[in-house]
């Protein structure tokens, strides 16, 4: 009888120990957000200023994104009128950096290929009615692209 109790106790102990190894440490949401935000803050964008306006169909179907960097401060604003989404402050800056981090510096002239890459980075359709992109690089050089379909 004692043997069965020991075997049962060992089984329960083994089950508890094996279960403990599979539990991953809990990461609090604020810690995860702070980690991702600090990682985003370390990334520098190759622009002093970027402004994107894309209009689809009617005037209310507009997507706007603005990024500015001056005097060590960064600002961003994203307004998606089609989906009723507006990002401001740190949230907009984080979104903008995530979207633009892999973008290259545009060549001497903004062309349609670069603009399509930009649209892709923002998950926007290239079937727009009108688009305008204004970029000011770190060295002060300005680039612009505007097209109406």
Secondary structure, DSSP 8 states (H G I E B T S, - for coil): -HHHHHHHHHHHHHHHHHHHHH------HHHHHHHHHHHHHH---SEEEEEEEEE-SSTTSEEEEEEEEETTEEEEEEEETTTTEEEEHHHHHHHHHHHHTT-----SS--HHHHHHHHHHTT--S--SEEEEEEEETTS-EEEEEEE-
